[in-house]
Amino acid sequence: MNWEAQSGRPRGISSGARRALRLREKAHTRDGAAIAAAGEGKHLQAMLQAVQTIRLPLGDFYNSLSDEQKARFNNLGRQLFAQK
């Protein structure tokens, strides 16, 4: 792959890859780090909101299960996490 002499970036890459490289370069700057942290904060906030939204309905569902169903449900969760 040919490299551009001035920027150190590869030539002939897609525009999406060029954008990703620019974002990565910005993330290494002081302002870019703040931008990246803000993006991560928004992502975490969205995840927290999703958990808060589903927590009560899922708890109600779980509490409505019989002991046997709860055991199967718990086992299913263990199997899913063991695969990762």
VEXTOR-962881 format. One line per field, with one value per atom (N, C-alpha, C, O): residue in three letters; x, y, z; atom name; residue number from 1. Coordinates in steps of 0.05 Angstrom, whole numbers, plus 5000, padded with zeros to 4 digits. Each point is the difference from the previous one (the first is absolute). Layout:
! VEXTOR-962881
type = ALA,...
east = X,...
north = Y,...
up = Z,...
atom = CA,...
seq = NUM,...
***
This chain:
! VEXTOR-962881
type = MET,MET,MET,MET,ASN,ASN,ASN,ASN,TRP,TRP,TRP,TRP,GLU,GLU,GLU,GLU,ALA,ALA,ALA,ALA,GLN,GLN,GLN,GLN,SER,SER,SER,SER,GLY,GLY,GLY,GLY,ARG,ARG,ARG,ARG,PRO,PRO,PRO,PRO,ARG,ARG,ARG,ARG,GLY,GLY,GLY,GLY,ILE,ILE,ILE,ILE,SER,SER,SER,SER,SER,SER,SER,SER,GLY,GLY,GLY,GLY,ALA,ALA,ALA,ALA,ARG,ARG,ARG,ARG,ARG,ARG,ARG,ARG,ALA,ALA,ALA,ALA,LEU,LEU,LEU,LEU,ARG,ARG,ARG,ARG,LEU,LEU,LEU,LEU,ARG,ARG,ARG,ARG,GLU,GLU,GLU,GLU,LYS,LYS,LYS,LYS,ALA,ALA,ALA,ALA,HIS,HIS,HIS,HIS,THR,THR,THR,THR,ARG,ARG,ARG,ARG,ASP,ASP,ASP,ASP,GLY,GLY,GLY,GLY,ALA,ALA,ALA,ALA,ALA,ALA,ALA,ALA,ILE,ILE,ILE,ILE,ALA,ALA,ALA,ALA,ALA,ALA,ALA,ALA,ALA,ALA,ALA,ALA,GLY,GLY,GLY,GLY,GLU,GLU,GLU,GLU,GLY,GLY,GLY,GLY,LYS,LYS,LYS,LYS,HIS,HIS,HIS,HIS,LEU,LEU,LEU,LEU,GLN,GLN,GLN,GLN,ALA,ALA,ALA,ALA,MET,MET,MET,MET,LEU,LEU,LEU,LEU,GLN,GLN,GLN,GLN,ALA,ALA,ALA,ALA,VAL,VAL,VAL,VAL,GLN,GLN,GLN,GLN,THR,THR,THR,THR,ILE,ILE,ILE,ILE,ARG,ARG,ARG,ARG,LEU,LEU,LEU,LEU,PRO,PRO,PRO,PRO,LEU,LEU,LEU,LEU,GLY,GLY,GLY,GLY,ASP,ASP,ASP,ASP,PHE,PHE,PHE,PHE,TYR,TYR,TYR,TYR,ASN,ASN,ASN,ASN,SER,SER,SER,SER,LEU,LEU,LEU,LEU,SER,SER,SER,SER,ASP,ASP,ASP,ASP,GLU,GLU,GLU,GLU,GLN,GLN,GLN,GLN,LYS,LYS,LYS,LYS,ALA,ALA,ALA,ALA,ARG,ARG,ARG,ARG,PHE,PHE,PHE,PHE,ASN,ASN,ASN,ASN,ASN,ASN,ASN,ASN,LEU,LEU,LEU,LEU,GLY,GLY,GLY,GLY,ARG,ARG,ARG,ARG,GLN,GLN,GLN,GLN,LEU,LEU,LEU,LEU,PHE,PHE,PHE,PHE,ALA,ALA,ALA,ALA,GLN,GLN,GLN,GLN,LYS,LYS,LYS,LYS
east = 5017,4983,5018,5019,4975,5015,4992,4977,5043,4995,5005,5020,4962,5004,5023,5000,5018,5024,4994,5012,4970,4995,4984,5007,4972,4982,5006,4991,5023,5005,4976,4999,4981,4975,5002,5013,4975,5002,4984,4979,5031,4985,4981,5005,4974,4983,4981,4990,5004,4981,4973,4998,4981,4973,4997,5015,4964,4995,4992,5007,4979,4993,5025,5002,5017,5025,5016,5012,4988,5013,4987,5014,4959,4986,5008,5004,4997,5007,5029,5005,5013,5027,5001,5014,4970,4999,4989,5010,4969,4988,5020,5002,5013,5020,5022,5009,4999,5020,4990,5015,4960,4988,4998,5004,4990,4997,5026,5000,5023,5026,5007,5020,4965,5004,4985,4982,5024,4986,4970,4984,5009,4972,4987,4977,5037,4989,4994,4980,5037,4996,4974,4985,5010,4976,4975,4980,5023,4978,4994,4977,5045,4996,4988,4983,5025,4989,4971,4983,5009,4972,4984,4977,5033,4986,4996,4979,5042,4998,4979,4985,5015,4981,4971,4983,5012,4973,4993,4977,5042,4995,4993,4981,5035,4994,4973,4986,5008,4974,4977,4980,5023,4979,4997,4978,5045,4998,4987,4984,5023,4987,4970,4985,5007,4972,4985,4978,5035,4988,4997,4979,5041,4998,4978,4984,5014,4979,4972,4981,5017,4974,4991,4976,5042,4993,5000,4988,5025,5003,4974,4997,4984,4975,4983,4991,5004,4985,5013,4986,5041,5014,4997,4997,5005,4997,4972,4997,4983,4972,4997,4987,5025,4998,5014,4989,5035,5015,4985,4999,4989,4985,4975,4990,5000,4976,5007,4982,5043,5008,4999,5003,4993,5002,5029,5018,4987,5028,5015,5023,4963,5012,5006,5021,4960,5005,5023,5016,4986,5022,5026,5020,4981,5025,5008,5024,4957,5006,5008,5019,4968,5007,5029,5015,4992,5027,5020,5022,4972,5018,5005,5022,4957,5002,5020,5016,4982,5018,5029,5018,4986,5027,5012,5023,4960,5009,5007,5020,4964,5006,5026,5015,4990,5024,5025,5022,4974,5023,5010,5023,4960,5008,5018,5014,4986,5016,5028,5016
north = 4977,5023,5025,5001,5018,5025,5019,5002,5010,5019,5028,5005,5014,5028,5010,4995,5019,5009,5019,4999,5019,5021,4990,5006,4980,4993,4973,4994,4989,4973,4982,4978,5030,4985,4984,5009,4967,4985,5012,5013,4984,5009,4979,4976,5032,4981,4986,4979,5034,4988,5013,5022,4966,5010,5026,5005,5010,5025,4993,5016,4962,4993,4994,5008,4978,4994,5026,5003,5016,5026,5015,5011,4988,5014,4987,5013,4960,4986,5008,5004,4998,5009,5028,5005,5013,5028,5000,5015,4970,4999,4989,5010,4970,4989,5020,5002,5013,5021,5021,5010,4998,5021,4990,5016,4959,4989,5001,5000,5002,5002,5028,5005,5015,5027,5007,4984,5038,5007,5004,4990,5026,5004,4975,4994,4990,4975,4980,4986,5015,4982,5008,4983,5043,5010,4992,4992,5010,4992,4970,4991,4993,4971,4993,4983,5031,4994,5008,4986,5036,5008,4979,4994,4995,4979,4975,4988,5005,4976,5006,4982,5042,5007,4997,4990,5019,4998,4971,4992,4992,4971,4987,4984,5022,4988,5010,4984,5041,5011,4985,4994,5001,4985,4972,4990,4997,4973,5000,4982,5037,5002,5005,4988,5028,5005,4975,4994,4990,4975,4981,4986,5012,4982,5009,4983,5043,5010,4995,4995,5007,4996,4971,4995,4986,4972,4987,4978,5034,4987,4992,4976,5042,4993,4980,4980,5023,4980,4972,4980,5020,4974,4987,4976,5041,4990,4988,4979,5036,4990,4973,4982,5016,4975,4978,4978,5027,4979,4991,4976,5043,4993,4983,4986,5016,4985,4971,4984,5009,4973,4981,5009,4966,4979,4995,5010,4976,4994,4985,5005,4976,4985,5019,4998,5019,5019,5019,5007,5002,5018,4985,5012,4963,4984,4998,5003,4992,4998,5027,5001,5020,5027,5007,5011,4983,5006,4984,5010,4964,4983,5011,4999,5011,5011,5024,5003,5014,5023,4991,5012,4968,4989,4989,5005,4981,4989,5023,4998,5022,5022,5014,5007,4998,5014,4982,5010,4964,4982,4998,4994,5012,4999,5023,4998,5023,5024,4999,5018
up = 5000,5000,5000,5015,4968,4999,5022,5007,5005,5022,4991,4986,5021,4993,5017,5025,4963,5014,5023,5021,4975,5020,5023,5023,4972,5022,5012,5023,4963,5010,4998,5011,4973,4996,4974,4981,5018,4975,4978,5005,4971,4976,4990,5005,4982,4987,5020,4994,5028,5019,4997,4989,5020,4997,5016,5019,4974,5015,5029,5018,4986,5027,5017,5023,4965,5014,5006,5021,4959,5005,5023,5016,4985,5022,5027,5020,4980,5025,5008,5024,4957,5007,5011,5020,4968,5010,5028,5017,4988,5027,5020,5023,4969,5018,5006,5023,4956,5004,5019,5017,4980,5017,5028,5019,4985,5027,5015,5025,4961,5013,5008,5013,4978,5007,5026,5008,5004,5024,4996,5015,4964,4994,4991,5007,4978,4990,5023,4999,5021,5023,5015,5009,4993,5012,4984,5011,4963,4982,5003,5002,4998,5003,5027,5001,5020,5026,5001,5013,4974,4999,4986,5008,4970,4985,5017,4999,5016,5017,5022,5008,5003,5020,4991,5014,4961,4988,4997,5005,4986,4996,5027,5001,5019,5027,5011,5012,4983,5009,4987,5012,4962,4985,5011,5002,5004,5011,5027,5006,5011,5026,4998,5015,4966,4996,4991,5009,4974,4991,5023,5002,5015,5024,5018,5010,4995,5018,4988,5015,4958,4987,5003,5004,4993,4999,5028,5003,5016,5027,5013,5007,4995,5014,4985,5011,4962,4986,5000,5003,4995,5001,5028,5002,5019,5027,5004,5013,4977,5002,4986,5010,4966,4985,5015,5003,5007,5015,5024,5006,5009,5024,4994,5017,4958,4993,4992,4997,5001,4992,5024,5023,4971,5021,5006,4986,5035,5008,4977,4995,4993,4978,4976,4988,5006,4978,5006,4982,5043,5008,4997,4991,5016,4998,4970,4994,4989,4971,4989,4984,5025,4991,5008,4985,5040,5010,4985,4994,5000,4986,4971,4990,4998,4973,5001,4982,5038,5003,5003,4988,5028,5004,4974,4994,4991,4974,4980,4986,5013,4982,5007,4982,5043,5008,4999,4996,5006,4998,4971,4996,4985,4971,4993,4980,5034,4993,5009,4995
atom = N,CA,C,O,N,CA,C,O,N,CA,C,O,N,CA,C,O,N,CA,C,O,N,CA,C,O,N,CA,C,O,N,CA,C,O,N,CA,C,O,N,CA,C,O,N,CA,C,O,N,CA,C,O,N,CA,C,O,N,CA,C,O,N,CA,C,O,N,CA,C,O,N,CA,C,O,N,CA,C,O,N,CA,C,O,N,CA,C,O,N,CA,C,O,N,CA,C,O,N,CA,C,O,N,CA,C,O,N,CA,C,O,N,CA,C,O,N,CA,C,O,N,CA,C,O,N,CA,C,O,N,CA,C,O,N,CA,C,O,N,CA,C,O,N,CA,C,O,N,CA,C,O,N,CA,C,O,N,CA,C,O,N,CA,C,O,N,CA,C,O,N,CA,C,O,N,CA,C,O,N,CA,C,O,N,CA,C,O,N,CA,C,O,N,CA,C,O,N,CA,C,O,N,CA,C,O,N,CA,C,O,N,CA,C,O,N,CA,C,O,N,CA,C,O,N,CA,C,O,N,CA,C,O,N,CA,C,O,N,CA,C,O,N,CA,C,O,N,CA,C,O,N,CA,C,O,N,CA,C,O,N,CA,C,O,N,CA,C,O,N,CA,C,O,N,CA,C,O,N,CA,C,O,N,CA,C,O,N,CA,C,O,N,CA,C,O,N,CA,C,O,N,CA,C,O,N,CA,C,O,N,CA,C,O,N,CA,C,O,N,CA,C,O,N,CA,C,O,N,CA,C,O,N,CA,C,O,N,CA,C,O,N,CA,C,O,N,CA,C,O,N,CA,C,O,N,CA,C,O,N,CA,C,O,N,CA,C,O,N,CA,C,O,N,CA,C,O
seq = 1,1,1,1,2,2,2,2,3,3,3,3,4,4,4,4,5,5,5,5,6,6,6,6,7,7,7,7,8,8,8,8,9,9,9,9,10,10,10,10,11,11,11,11,12,12,12,12,13,13,13,13,14,14,14,14,15,15,15,15,16,16,16,16,17,17,17,17,18,18,18,18,19,19,19,19,20,20,20,20,21,21,21,21,22,22,22,22,23,23,23,23,24,24,24,24,25,25,25,25,26,26,26,26,27,27,27,27,28,28,28,28,29,29,29,29,30,30,30,30,31,31,31,31,32,32,32,32,33,33,33,33,34,34,34,34,35,35,35,35,36,36,36,36,37,37,37,37,38,38,38,38,39,39,39,39,40,40,40,40,41,41,41,41,42,42,42,42,43,43,43,43,44,44,44,44,45,45,45,45,46,46,46,46,47,47,47,47,48,48,48,48,49,49,49,49,50,50,50,50,51,51,51,51,52,52,52,52,53,53,53,53,54,54,54,54,55,55,55,55,56,56,56,56,57,57,57,57,58,58,58,58,59,59,59,59,60,60,60,60,61,61,61,61,62,62,62,62,63,63,63,63,64,64,64,64,65,65,65,65,66,66,66,66,67,67,67,67,68,68,68,68,69,69,69,69,70,70,70,70,71,71,71,71,72,72,72,72,73,73,73,73,74,74,74,74,75,75,75,75,76,76,76,76,77,77,77,77,78,78,78,78,79,79,79,79,80,80,80,80,81,81,81,81,82,82,82,82,83,83,83,83,84,84,84,84
***
